[in-house]
Amino acid sequence: MPILFKIILLILLIVFLFGFFFTEKYLQIQYRFFSWHYKLSGIDAKFKTKSPTTVKITSLIGIIFVLLIYFSALEDIEKKKLNTSTAEGQKTEVTETINLEDPDMKTVYDFLKKCETYYLATVENDQPRVRPFGTIDLFEDKLYIQTGKVKNVSKQMAKNPKVEICAFDGSSWIRIEATVVNDDRIEAKQHMLDNYPSLRQMYKADDNNTQVLYLKDATATFYSFGKEPKVVKF
């Protein structure tokens, strides 16, 4: 609930309640209910001739206190609903079942997407290099990854386009052997950025840095404990 709306509603409720509750009838009811308090406070005689200011002040404080509790409760309810929906969404994504019995390229994509993070290995001279990646995209029936041309990984793939990818979802894992092919088309870059909006803070489809590459001659092997590996080529 927007804060401005809360403030306006609070003012309207206070005005309404002030006009409704600060009537002589309400004060009489309040006086009878709290007569012991007023008598101990020494305002019994005053009340008979005029509504004491103390009664109005305490009533106003009570109203504000109740309204604050009310809005606080609303805030808690909204947060709980948001957390519940977020948790359910995360649970659905994490526990989504992927059929690995007859895998294809879409299965590979779904698996990497579910893992969120996978590891890409390249070669620099005679030294293997590996780092976490998080971008994977299906475009024109090809599986794409994304990086920046200024990064070492881009330079390594330019010299030696053979790569391996590995990911683990908690029970199964995948290894992909492939050759990467650079795709410098704006359409391919934009499709990747559209699927990962957070990348737009660092990359643009028409800049000189954004790079997307698709996997060619790929062999993906799914492994899981106690089961035969499943292989898909694309």
C-alpha positions in Angstrom: 0.0 0.0 0.0 1.6 3.4 -1.0 2.7 5.6 1.9 0.8 8.6 0.6 -2.4 6.6 0.4 -1.9 5.5 4.0 -1.3 9.1 5.2 -4.5 10.3 3.5 -6.5 7.4 4.8 -5.1 8.0 8.3 -6.1 11.7 8.2 -9.6 10.9 7.0 -10.1 8.3 9.6 -8.9 10.6 12.4 -11.2 13.4 11.2 -14.2 11.0 11.0 -13.4 9.3 14.4 -12.8 12.7 16.0 -16.2 14.0 14.9 -18.0 10.7 15.8 -16.3 9.8 19.1 -15.9 13.2 20.6 -19.6 13.7 21.1 -21.2 14.2 24.4 -22.8 10.7 24.2 -19.5 9.0 23.6 -17.9 10.9 26.4 -20.7 9.9 28.7 -20.2 6.2 27.8 -16.5 6.5 28.2 -16.9 8.3 31.5 -19.1 5.5 32.9 -16.7 2.8 31.6 -13.7 4.5 33.1 -15.4 6.2 36.0 -13.0 4.7 38.5 -10.0 6.2 36.6 -11.6 9.6 36.3 -12.5 9.6 40.0 -9.0 8.7 41.0 -7.8 11.5 38.6 -10.0 14.0 40.3 -11.9 15.1 37.2 -15.3 13.8 38.3 -16.7 17.3 39.2 -15.3 18.8 36.0 -17.0 16.2 33.8 -20.5 17.1 35.0 -20.2 20.6 33.7 -17.8 20.3 30.8 -16.1 17.5 28.8 -12.5 17.4 30.2 -9.7 18.0 27.8 -8.0 14.9 29.3 -10.8 12.7 28.0 -10.4 14.1 24.4 -6.6 13.8 24.4 -6.6 10.3 25.7 -9.3 9.4 23.2 -7.2 10.9 20.3 -4.1 9.1 21.4 -6.0 5.8 21.6 -7.4 6.3 18.1 -4.0 7.0 16.6 -2.5 4.0 18.5 -5.2 1.7 17.1 -4.8 3.0 13.6 -1.0 2.5 13.8 -1.5 -1.1 14.9 -4.0 -1.5 12.0 -1.6 -0.2 9.4 1.3 -2.2 10.9 -0.8 -5.4 10.6 -1.7 -4.6 7.0 2.0 -4.1 6.3 2.9 -7.5 7.9 0.1 -9.2 5.9 1.4 -7.7 2.6 4.9 -8.8 3.4 3.8 -12.3 4.3 1.9 -12.6 1.0 4.8 -11.3 -1.0 7.3 -13.7 0.8 4.9 -16.6 0.3 4.4 -16.0 -3.4 8.1 -15.5 -3.9 8.9 -18.7 -2.0 6.3 -20.6 -3.9 7.8 -19.3 -7.2 11.3 -20.3 -6.2 10.1 -23.6 -5.0 8.3 -24.3 -8.2 11.4 -23.4 -10.2 13.8 -25.4 -8.1 11.7 -28.5 -7.8 10.6 -28.5 -11.5 11.1 -32.0 -12.9 13.0 -32.3 -16.1 12.7 -35.5 -18.1 16.2 -36.8 -18.7 15.2 -40.1 -20.2 15.0 -38.9 -23.8 16.9 -35.6 -23.7 17.2 -33.1 -26.6 18.6 -29.5 -26.9 15.6 -28.1 -25.1 16.3 -30.4 -22.2 19.8 -29.1 -22.1 18.5 -25.5 -22.0 16.0 -26.3 -19.3 18.6 -28.0 -17.2 21.1 -25.1 -17.4 18.3 -22.6 -16.8 17.1 -24.5 -13.7 20.7 -24.6 -12.3 21.0 -20.9 -12.9 24.8 -21.1 -12.6 27.0 -23.4 -14.8 30.7 -23.5 -15.3 32.4 -22.8 -18.6 35.9 -24.1 -19.2 38.3 -22.7 -21.9 42.0 -23.1 -22.7 44.6 -20.4 -22.5 47.8 -21.7 -24.2 48.3 -25.0 -22.2 46.4 -23.8 -19.1 42.7 -24.7 -18.5 40.5 -21.9 -17.3 37.0 -22.2 -15.7 34.5 -19.7 -14.4 30.8 -19.4 -13.5 28.3 -18.3 -16.1 24.6 -17.6 -15.8 23.4 -16.7 -19.3 21.8 -19.3 -21.5 19.4 -18.7 -24.4 17.6 -20.5 -27.1 17.5 -18.5 -30.3 16.7 -19.8 -33.8 17.1 -23.4 -32.7 20.6 -22.8 -31.3 21.9 -22.6 -27.7 23.6 -19.3 -26.9 25.9 -18.1 -24.2 26.9 -14.4 -23.5 30.0 -12.5 -22.4 31.9 -9.3 -23.1 34.5 -9.0 -25.8 36.9 -7.2 -23.4 37.0 -10.3 -21.1 39.7 -12.9 -21.2 37.2 -15.6 -21.7 36.2 -14.0 -25.0 39.8 -13.8 -26.1 40.5 -17.4 -25.1 37.4 -18.6 -27.1 38.6 -16.6 -30.1 41.9 -18.4 -30.1 40.5 -21.8 -29.2 36.7 -22.2 -29.7 36.5 -25.6 -28.0 34.8 -25.3 -24.6 33.2 -27.5 -22.0 30.3 -26.7 -19.7 29.4 -28.4 -16.5 26.4 -27.9 -14.1 24.8 -29.7 -11.1 21.2 -29.4 -9.9 21.7 -31.3 -6.7 20.9 -34.8 -8.0 22.0 -34.8 -11.6 24.7 -33.1 -13.6 25.6 -32.3 -17.1 28.8 -32.0 -19.2 28.7 -30.4 -22.6 31.5 -30.5 -25.1 31.1 -28.0 -27.9 32.7 -25.5 -30.3 31.5 -21.9 -29.8 30.6 -19.7 -32.8 30.4 -16.0 -32.5 27.1 -14.4 -33.7 27.5 -10.6 -34.1 23.9 -10.0 -35.2 22.0 -7.4 -33.3 18.9 -9.7 -33.2 20.8 -12.5 -31.4 22.3 -10.0 -28.9 18.9 -8.4 -28.3 17.2 -11.7 -27.7 19.7 -12.6 -25.0 19.3 -9.2 -23.3 15.5 -9.4 -23.5 15.8 -12.7 -21.6 18.2 -11.3 -19.0 17.0 -7.7 -18.4 19.6 -7.2 -15.6 22.4 -7.3 -18.3 21.1 -4.1 -19.8 22.9 -2.2 -17.0 26.2 -3.3 -18.5 25.5 -4.3 -22.1 23.6 -3.0 -25.2 22.9 -4.9 -28.4 24.6 -2.3 -30.5 27.7 -1.7 -28.4 31.2 -2.9 -29.3 31.5 -5.2 -26.3 28.4 -7.4 -26.1 29.1 -10.9 -27.5 26.8 -13.9 -27.9 28.1 -17.3 -29.1 26.1 -20.4 -30.0 27.2 -24.0 -29.3 28.1 -26.0 -32.4 28.8 -29.8 -32.8 27.8 -30.1 -29.1 27.6 -33.3 -27.1 25.7 -33.1 -23.8 25.8 -36.0 -21.3 23.5 -36.2 -18.4 24.7 -38.1 -15.3 22.9 -39.1 -12.1 23.8 -41.6 -9.4 22.6 -45.2 -10.1 21.5 -44.4 -13.7 23.1 -44.8 -17.1 24.3 -41.5 -18.7 22.1 -40.0 -21.3 23.6 -38.3 -24.4 22.2 -35.7 -26.7 24.0 -34.2 -29.7 23.1 -30.9 -31.4 
